[in-house]
């Protein structure tokens, strides 16, 4: 991991600069997927817990 970070930070060749851009795009896509999944699961989980609580209270 340390070697990867050093290689990304140095960026002496144009190819390495392109690699950094590719990593940034990949990271952005992963973040969008994670945030979307968490929001979807979060709202569904809230509904499940609410209906379970209502069933217990009856």
Secondary structure by P-SEA (a helix, b strand, c coil): caaaaaaaaacccaaaaaaaaaaaaaaaaaaaaaaaaaaaaaaaaaaaaaaaaaaaac
